[in-house]
Amino acid sequence: MRGLHYGMLAACAALIAVPLVVSELSAAPAPPAAAPAGPPPPEPVMPPSLPPSYVVDLMTAQGSSAFNAQWRTMEAKIVDAKPIDGHMPEYKTAYDISPHAGGADFNDSAWPKIESKDLAARRSGGHVAFIWYRSNLTIPAKVGDFDTTGAIAVLRVLVDDYAEVWVNGQMPRKSGYPSPATIQGLNMPNRVVLSQSVKPGDKFQIAVFGINGPISVAPANTVWFREARIEFYK
């Protein structure tokens, strides 16, 4: 009987404590608000695994001219930046890259023009290095005897050593999911779907961010294209 009495007292004490805990939680300071997020990146689309129906080499004058492509390039620099809100107190500095040239409205008119074959030129002074490459591509009605209408169009680039690919100002990506526009690995190709059904005259603004790597090794090599192609699938 005494045990039952003590049990009832304990239960009552627990019930009284609940409002106190809730009150203390309510009085606790709220965590700092997260910085406003921009629009989410578009979902990545996985490219076909079958051999393409037709391939155009953008590293040739004939291939780039078929898409009215004019390539431009510029080195990106590491610059000082303001630390983000809510950073730990011991971090007094932060870093960024400049320019941010992935946007569709970025003005690259002052950048040097390069011939398509010079995508293969070894650029940068080596070590930790970043190079932007930009061009507009217009889908032709035909390439050779291949009719492009309705085809899946895939941009394939392989940059030594890493690449990130922007299409019309967006880098398609999703955390925890294969995202071909982001870094794929050391000397691995990026295969980014431009459209699942192209039409003649469709325009795509392409920006490729080439990165020397591995970054923690600071290698004594450079940034350059091994491949730049458009793959069509029907």
Secondary structure as UniProt FT lines:
FT   HELIX           2..27
FT   STRAND          54..57
FT   TURN            58..59
FT   HELIX           61..66
FT   TURN            67..68
FT   STRAND          71..81
FT   TURN            85..86
FT   TURN            89..90
FT   STRAND          94..98
FT   TURN            104..105
FT   TURN            109..110
FT   STRAND          113..114
FT   HELIX           116..120
FT   STRAND          130..138
FT   STRAND          142..143
FT   TURN            144..145
FT   STRAND          146..147
FT   TURN            149..150
FT   STRAND          152..160
FT   STRAND          162..167
FT   TURN            168..169
FT   TURN            175..176
FT   TURN            180..181
FT   TURN            186..187
FT   STRAND          190..195
FT   TURN            200..201
FT   STRAND          203..211
FT   HELIX           215..217
FT   STRAND          223..233
//
